[in-house]
Amino acid sequence: MSGYQELLPDKTLRNIVDCYWISDSNSKQSLHILPDSCTDLIFNFGSAVSSAEKQADLSKESISAVGMMTRYKKSS
């Protein structure tokens, strides 16, 4: 897999979960993460990840709660 992929949750969860998403950090492409008025729980099963603006670093093998964004972020 490379890049970014979204998956729909089971019907029973759709009223509280918009989607699951997977980003392959081995991909060399940057991602523009758009503000979507959602709160995210991020399970990082790989290496550390940082945003281009250094505002959203994710430690290696960590879980993070991310609040609503007001502008896009570029992740590399």
C-alpha positions as CSV (number, residue, x, y, z in Angstrom):
1,M,0.0,0.0,0.0
2,S,1.2,3.5,-0.6
3,G,-0.3,6.9,0.3
4,Y,-3.6,7.4,2.0
5,Q,-6.8,5.2,2.2
6,E,-10.1,5.7,3.9
7,L,-12.3,2.8,5.1
8,L,-16.0,3.0,6.2
9,P,-16.9,1.7,9.7
10,D,-19.5,-1.0,10.3
11,K,-23.1,0.3,10.0
12,T,-23.5,0.2,13.8
13,L,-20.7,2.7,14.3
14,R,-21.4,5.2,11.5
15,N,-23.3,7.5,13.8
16,I,-20.1,8.1,15.8
17,V,-17.3,7.2,13.5
18,D,-17.0,8.9,10.1
19,C,-14.2,6.8,8.8
20,Y,-11.0,4.9,9.5
21,W,-8.0,6.1,7.6
22,I,-4.6,4.6,6.9
23,S,-1.5,6.4,5.8
24,D,1.6,4.5,4.8
25,S,4.6,6.5,6.1
26,N,6.9,4.6,3.8
27,S,5.4,6.5,0.9
28,K,7.6,9.5,-0.1
29,Q,4.6,11.7,-1.0
30,S,3.4,14.5,1.4
31,L,-0.2,14.6,2.5
32,H,-2.3,17.7,2.9
33,I,-4.6,17.0,5.8
34,L,-7.7,19.2,5.4
35,P,-9.8,20.5,8.3
36,D,-13.0,18.5,8.6
37,S,-14.5,19.4,11.9
38,C,-13.7,16.0,13.3
39,T,-11.7,14.8,16.3
40,D,-9.2,12.1,15.4
41,L,-7.7,9.2,17.4
42,I,-4.4,8.3,15.7
43,F,-2.8,5.0,16.3
44,N,0.7,5.2,15.0
45,F,2.0,1.6,14.5
46,G,5.2,2.7,12.8
47,S,8.0,5.2,13.1
48,A,7.8,8.8,14.2
49,V,5.9,11.2,11.9
50,S,6.1,15.0,11.9
51,S,4.2,17.7,10.1
52,A,5.9,20.2,7.9
53,E,5.0,23.0,10.3
54,K,6.2,20.9,13.3
55,Q,2.8,21.3,15.0
56,A,1.7,17.7,15.0
57,D,4.5,15.2,15.7
58,L,3.5,11.6,16.4
59,S,5.9,9.5,18.4
60,K,6.9,6.0,17.3
61,E,4.2,3.4,18.2
62,S,1.9,5.9,20.0
63,I,-1.7,6.8,20.4
64,S,-2.8,10.5,20.1
65,A,-6.0,12.4,20.3
66,V,-6.2,15.3,17.9
67,G,-8.8,18.1,18.2
68,M,-10.5,19.9,15.4
69,M,-8.2,21.6,12.9
70,T,-8.8,25.2,11.7
71,R,-6.4,25.0,8.7
72,Y,-4.7,22.4,6.6
73,K,-1.5,20.7,7.7
74,K,1.1,19.2,5.4
75,S,2.5,15.9,6.7
76,S,5.7,14.3,5.3
